[in-house]
Amino acid sequence: MDGRIRGAAAGLALLAMTDAGAAADPLASYRWKARVLVVSAPAPDDRAFLAQRQALASVDAAARERDLVLIEASGDDARAQALRRRVGLPRDAFGAVLVGKDGGTKLTSTEPIPPQRLFSTIDAMPMRRDEMRRR
């Protein structure tokens, strides 16, 4: 996996992985470090795909506080296929999956997930509660 940061929706990191980096678990490097929101769509101009990105753009600080990273999978290249396979999303429809620091799926949706729903799901996780107590 190549660790270059390609862009951001108001600062949320978007991972740029090469085809060679689309290994067995394309999210392995995030385990125990970050929560990942994988957003998938058939094309980068998909309405729901853009809506999810826009919804997260206004809550950058809250996302960073929760160690939330956004990874987008659009089109049908090896990287997108590996991400979809990892989180169980279809190629032909919008989908979003929240993956916890432990690598487990915490929330799956076929519609854009409102930031408050993401944050309430994250904040209910035992690891996040421990993080909040320590801060």
C-alpha positions as CSV (number, residue, x, y, z in Angstrom):
1,M,0.0,0.0,0.0
2,D,1.3,3.4,-0.9
3,G,0.9,5.9,1.9
4,R,0.6,9.0,-0.2
5,I,-2.2,11.3,0.7
6,R,-4.0,12.4,-2.5
7,G,-6.6,14.9,-1.4
8,A,-9.1,15.7,1.2
9,A,-12.7,16.7,1.6
10,A,-12.0,19.7,3.9
11,G,-9.0,17.8,5.4
12,L,-10.3,14.3,5.7
13,A,-7.6,12.1,4.3
14,L,-8.3,10.1,1.2
15,L,-5.9,7.3,0.7
16,A,-4.3,6.8,-2.7
17,M,-3.4,3.2,-3.2
18,T,-1.7,1.8,-6.2
19,D,-2.9,-1.3,-8.0
20,A,0.0,-3.2,-6.5
21,G,-1.0,-2.0,-3.0
22,A,-4.5,-3.5,-3.3
23,A,-3.4,-6.5,-1.2
24,A,-5.4,-9.1,0.7
25,D,-6.5,-6.5,3.2
26,P,-6.3,-2.9,1.9
27,L,-7.2,-1.6,5.3
28,A,-4.6,-3.5,7.3
29,S,-2.4,-0.4,7.8
30,Y,-5.2,1.3,9.7
31,R,-5.8,-1.4,12.2
32,W,-5.5,0.0,15.8
33,K,-4.7,3.5,14.3
34,A,-7.8,4.8,12.7
35,R,-11.4,4.3,12.0
36,V,-12.2,4.1,8.3
37,L,-15.2,5.1,6.3
38,V,-15.1,3.3,3.0
39,V,-17.4,5.0,0.4
40,S,-18.1,3.2,-2.8
41,A,-19.9,4.1,-6.0
42,P,-19.9,3.0,-9.7
43,A,-18.5,6.4,-10.7
44,P,-16.9,9.4,-9.0
45,D,-19.8,11.7,-10.1
46,D,-22.4,9.5,-8.4
47,R,-24.9,11.7,-6.5
48,A,-24.8,9.8,-3.3
49,F,-21.0,9.5,-3.4
50,L,-20.7,13.3,-3.7
51,A,-23.3,13.9,-1.0
52,Q,-21.3,11.7,1.4
53,R,-18.1,13.6,0.7
54,Q,-19.9,17.0,1.1
55,A,-21.6,15.9,4.4
56,L,-18.2,15.1,5.9
57,A,-16.5,18.2,4.6
58,S,-18.1,20.4,7.2
59,V,-17.1,18.2,10.2
60,D,-13.4,17.8,9.6
61,A,-12.3,18.6,13.2
62,A,-14.9,16.2,14.7
63,A,-13.7,13.5,12.2
64,R,-10.1,14.0,13.1
65,E,-10.8,13.9,16.8
66,R,-12.3,10.5,16.2
67,D,-9.4,9.3,14.1
68,L,-11.8,8.9,11.1
69,V,-10.3,8.5,7.7
70,L,-12.3,8.6,4.5
71,I,-11.4,6.1,1.7
72,E,-13.2,6.3,-1.6
73,A,-13.7,3.5,-4.1
74,S,-15.2,4.4,-7.4
75,G,-14.9,2.8,-10.8
76,D,-13.6,-0.7,-11.4
77,D,-9.8,-0.6,-11.0
78,A,-8.0,-3.1,-8.8
79,R,-7.9,-0.7,-5.8
80,A,-11.6,-0.1,-5.8
81,Q,-12.3,-3.9,-6.3
82,A,-10.1,-4.7,-3.3
83,L,-11.8,-2.2,-1.1
84,R,-15.2,-3.3,-2.1
85,R,-14.3,-7.0,-1.6
86,R,-12.8,-6.2,1.9
87,V,-16.0,-4.5,3.1
88,G,-18.6,-6.4,1.1
89,L,-19.9,-3.6,-1.1
90,P,-21.3,-4.1,-4.7
91,R,-19.7,-2.4,-7.7
92,D,-22.9,-1.2,-9.2
93,A,-24.4,0.8,-6.3
94,F,-23.5,3.4,-3.7
95,G,-22.5,2.0,-0.3
96,A,-20.7,3.2,2.8
97,V,-19.1,1.1,5.5
98,L,-17.6,2.3,8.8
99,V,-14.7,0.1,9.9
100,G,-13.5,0.3,13.5
101,K,-9.9,0.4,14.7
102,D,-10.2,-3.3,15.3
103,G,-10.9,-3.9,11.6
104,G,-14.5,-4.9,12.2
105,T,-17.5,-3.5,10.3
106,K,-19.5,-1.2,12.6
107,L,-22.1,0.4,10.3
108,T,-23.2,-0.3,6.7
109,S,-25.5,1.9,4.6
110,T,-26.8,2.1,1.1
111,E,-27.3,5.8,1.5
112,P,-25.0,8.6,2.6
113,I,-24.5,8.4,6.4
114,P,-25.1,11.7,8.2
115,P,-22.1,12.8,10.2
116,Q,-24.0,12.7,13.5
117,R,-24.9,9.1,13.0
118,L,-21.3,8.3,12.2
119,F,-20.1,10.1,15.3
120,S,-22.8,8.6,17.6
121,T,-21.8,5.1,16.4
122,I,-18.1,5.8,17.0
123,D,-18.7,7.5,20.3
124,A,-20.6,4.4,21.6
125,M,-17.6,2.1,20.9
126,P,-15.7,1.0,23.9
127,M,-12.3,2.0,22.5
128,R,-13.6,5.5,21.7
129,R,-15.0,5.8,25.3
130,D,-11.6,5.0,26.6
131,E,-10.1,7.6,24.3
132,M,-12.5,10.2,25.6
133,R,-11.8,9.4,29.2
134,R,-8.0,9.7,28.6
135,R,-8.3,13.1,27.0
